[in-house]
Amino acid sequence: MNISVVIPLLNEQEALKELHSWIAKVMLSNQFSYEIIFIDDGSTDDSWSIISKLSKQDKNVKGIRFLKNFGKSQALHAGFETAQGDVIITMDADLQDNPDEIPELYNMIINDGFDLVSGWKKKRYDSVISKNLPSKLFNWAARRTSGVKLNDFNCGLKAYKLDVVKNIDVNGEMHRYIPVLSKNAGFTKIGEKVVQHQARKYGVTKFGMNRFIHGFLDLITIWFLSRFGKRPMHLFGALGFIMFAIGFGFALYLGIDKLFLNPMGRLITERPQFYISLVTMIIGTQFFVAGFLGEIILRTKQDKKRYLIKDELNLS
């Protein structure tokens, strides 16, 4: 199979038929063998019934329905587990991503040898204040922190080699950072393509300003995990040693001063250096304990299912 199109969605009933027709037209005109995997992330409208009808009309359409809304990352994870195509295309269901970009994305993976190609919505039709400016700031911070030189991390239109999606773990809210996850997994040939962004035709956006706050917090998380996720003691142990050394240095100074240099001076407990010494040694010890706990958790953790599937279509 040439292409798997993975489409997470939430309450997009108006757009699904048009999106399916558009994708099918592109696939047929380019003679691609394909599958379209819709992941219904707990929709409360008629999205699932429409997907059910499409799956009966077109055997290339497959569906996964979550029991409730678990989030886009979990939806992508479920789609990646199911996908079988040589190239995996992800796109949003709101018709803001253009299926006509699929053939060139496919060629960049197959012919140009990229592991991942991310879309760049260079010209956007979103609100400048609420989306464009925060997005530029977010992308700048992501580039600086991750070392992945992309202009648009959050673009839903991306293409992947099959090996990439089968070897990365997308969880929490990490869908924004799949290129970073891929790089950390060893898939370093990451490209970018300017893609056409279209104004939303139906419904309303499911994301607000809080997604950028969550995005920055997730960025800190993925920075930590990429550097110390498998060795937390390296970070916490180093911080603990530094803090404890500072505290011990103050304590040693106070002891020498009281015993040999100024025995008749103030009591040690009346000097601010005593409390600095006490606090820093306690903090240093806590950092050590945090590092040990992190190592223990890392070695004893068990994978847990992060979402529950209610229905599936054409997956067998």
N, C-alpha and C positions, 0 to 999 in steps of 0.2 A: 504494500500500500504506500502511495506517495505521501499523502498529507492527512494528518488528523487536525481538525479545527476544534479547539477547546474553548467553550464559551460559558463562563459563569454568569449567572443572572439573578436578579431579584426584581420581581414585579415589572416585567417588560412585555406584557401581553400584546401591546399594540405593534411592537417592532418585530416580533419573532417571524412571522410569515414572510415579511419583506426581506428580512435578513437571510432567511433560508433560501429564498428564491435567488437572491443576489449571489450568495456563495455558490449555489448549485450551478448557476449560469457561468461563473468564472471557472469552476472546476471542469465543466463539460467543454467549454470553449478551448481549454488548454489540455484536454484529454488526461486529466489527473484522476487516478484512483484515490478515493478519499472517504473519510467519515467525519460527521459533525457531531460532537459530543456536547449536548446542553446539560449544564449542571444547575438545577433549580435550587437555589440557596434559601429555601423556606418561603417562597413567594405566597402571598395571600390573595392574589388575583387569579386569573385563568391561564397563567403561563403554562402550568403543567398540562392542562387539558389540550392546549394548542400544541405543545411538544408531543403529546401522545398521538394526536392526529397526524402530525408531520411524520412521525416514525412509522405509521401505518402506510402513508403515501410514499415514503422514501426510505428504503432499508439502509441507506447510508446515514440516517439520523438515529442517534442513540441518546438516551436520556438518563440522568441520575437525579433523583429527588431527595433532598435532605429532609429529615424529620422536622427541623426548624432552621432558623438562620444561624449558621456557624461561621460565616465570614468568607471573604473572597479567597483568602489563602487556602482554607480547607477545601473550597470548591475546586481550585486549581489542582490541589494535591490529588483529589479524587479523579479529576480528568486526566492528570498525568499517569496515574496508575492504570487507567483504562486504555489510554492511547496506544495505537499500534503503528502509526505512520512513520516513514523515514524522517519526515520533518513535522514538527508540532507547531501549529500556529495558534496563538492565543489572541482573543479579541473580545471587546465588550459587546453587549447585546443591544446597546442603545442607538446603533446606527451612526455613531460618531467615528467609528473606525471603518475604513474603506476596504471592502473585500478585493477590490481591483489591485491592491498592493500585494496580494498573496503570491502571484507568479514570480515577481522579482525577489520577494523575500525567500521563496523556495530556491531560486537560482543562486542566491548569495550563500545559502547553506550547502547546497549540493555541488555547485560549480566553483564557488570561490573559497570553499573550505572553512567558513565560519562555524563556530560552535553555537553561537547565539547572535541574533541580529535584533536590535531594539529599534522600534519606531521613534521618530522625533517629530512631534507636532510643532513644527517651527512657526507656523501661522495658526493661531488658535482662535476659536469663536466663543471663548468663555469670558466671564467677568474679569476685567483687569485687576480690580482691587481684591476680590475675594478668591480668585484662583491663579491668575497669571503671575502676579508679583510674589505671592507666597510660594508658588511652584518654582520660580527662578531661584529664590533663596534656598529652598529645600534642595534643589538639584545641585546648587553650588556647594552646599554643605556635604552632600552625599559624595560628590567628586573628590572633595578635599579629604574626606575621612576614609573613603574606601580605596581610592587610587584607580577606580574605574572611570574612564573618561567618556561619559555619556552626557548628552544635553538634556535628556528627558527620561529619568528613571521610571516615572509613574505611567508612561504610555502603556495602555493595555495591549497594543498591537505589537507582538514579538514573534520571532521564529526561533526554533531550537532544533538541534539534532536530537534524535530519540535518546541517545546515551545521556544527554544532559538532564532531561526531565526524569529519567529513571534513577539518577544518582544524586539528586538534590532533595532536601527535605524542606518543603514549604509549609511553615506553620505559623501560628499566632497571627500577626499582621505583616509578615515578611514578604508578601507578594511584591511590594515596592522594590525589594532588594534582590530579586532573583538573579540579576547580573552579578551582584556581589557574591551571592551564594554559589553561583556557577564558578566564578573566579576562585573562590576559596576551595572548591572541589577539584580544581585543576583544569577547568575548561577556560583557557585564557584568551582564545581568539574570539573576541567580542566586537561586533561591528554595529554600525548605526545607519539608519536610512531615513531620510526625510519623507514623511508620509502626510497624506492629506487628512486634515481634521475637519469634520463636518459639524455644523450646529445641531444640537439635539432636536429631533423631530417630534418625539413623543415623550410624555411623562416628565418627571423632574429628576434632577440629580440625586443620587443616594448618599453623596458625600458632602460634608460641611467643612467649616474651618478647622474643626477638631481633628480632622484627618492629618493636618500638617503638624499639629502638636504631637499626635501619636506617631507620626512619621519620624520626627526628630528623636523621640524617645526610643523608637525602634532602631534608629541609626546608631545611637549609643550602645544599645544592646548588641547589635550585629558587629559593631567595632570590637566590643569586648569579647564576644564569642569567637570572632575570627582570629583573635590574637591569644586569648587565654582560655577559650572554651574547653580545651582538652588538658590544660595545665593551670588551673586557677591558683595553685600554690605559688606559681612563679610571680604572679602579681601581688597577691595578699601576703605571701611570705616576705617579699622584698619590702613592701610598705610596713609590715610588722617589724622587720629588722631595723629599718630606718627609725621608726618611732621609738622602738625600745632602746636603740643606741642613743638617741637624743636624751631620753629619760634617764638612762643609766649614766650618761655623761654628767648631767646635772647632779644626780645623786652622788657620784664620785667626787665632784667638785665640792659639794656641800660637806661631805664627810671629811675630806682632807682639810678644808678650811676650818671646820669646827674642832678637829682633833689636833692640828698642828699649827695653823696660821693664826687663828683668832679664837682660841678656846673660850674667852670671856665675852664674846660677842652675843648677838641675838640668838635665841633658840632657833633651831632649824625649822620648826613648824611656824615660825613667825616670818619666814622669808618666802617671797613669791616663787623662788626657784624650786622650793620643795614641792609645791603644787603642780608646777610645770612638769617636774620629774615624775610625780605620781600619775598624773593624767596621761602623759605620753607613754609611759610603760604599760598602763592599763589598755590604752588604745592599741599599742603594738601587740599585746597579747591577744586582743580581740581579733586583730587582723590575721594572726597566726591561726586562731581557732576557725575563722571564716574560711581560710584556705584549706585547712584539713577537712572541714565539713564539705566544702566544694568537691574535693578529691573523692571523699567517701560517696557522696551523692552521684558523682559521675560514674563511679564503678559499680554502683548498685541499682541505677535507674532502670526501669523497664518501659518499653514503648507502650503507649496507651492510645487507643482509638480516639481521634480528636473530633469525629463527627459520626452521626448515625444516618444511614441511608434508609429512606422509606420505600421508594420504588425505583426500578430500573427498566429501561427499554432497549431491546435489541443488543444487549451486551453478551448474550451467550453465543 
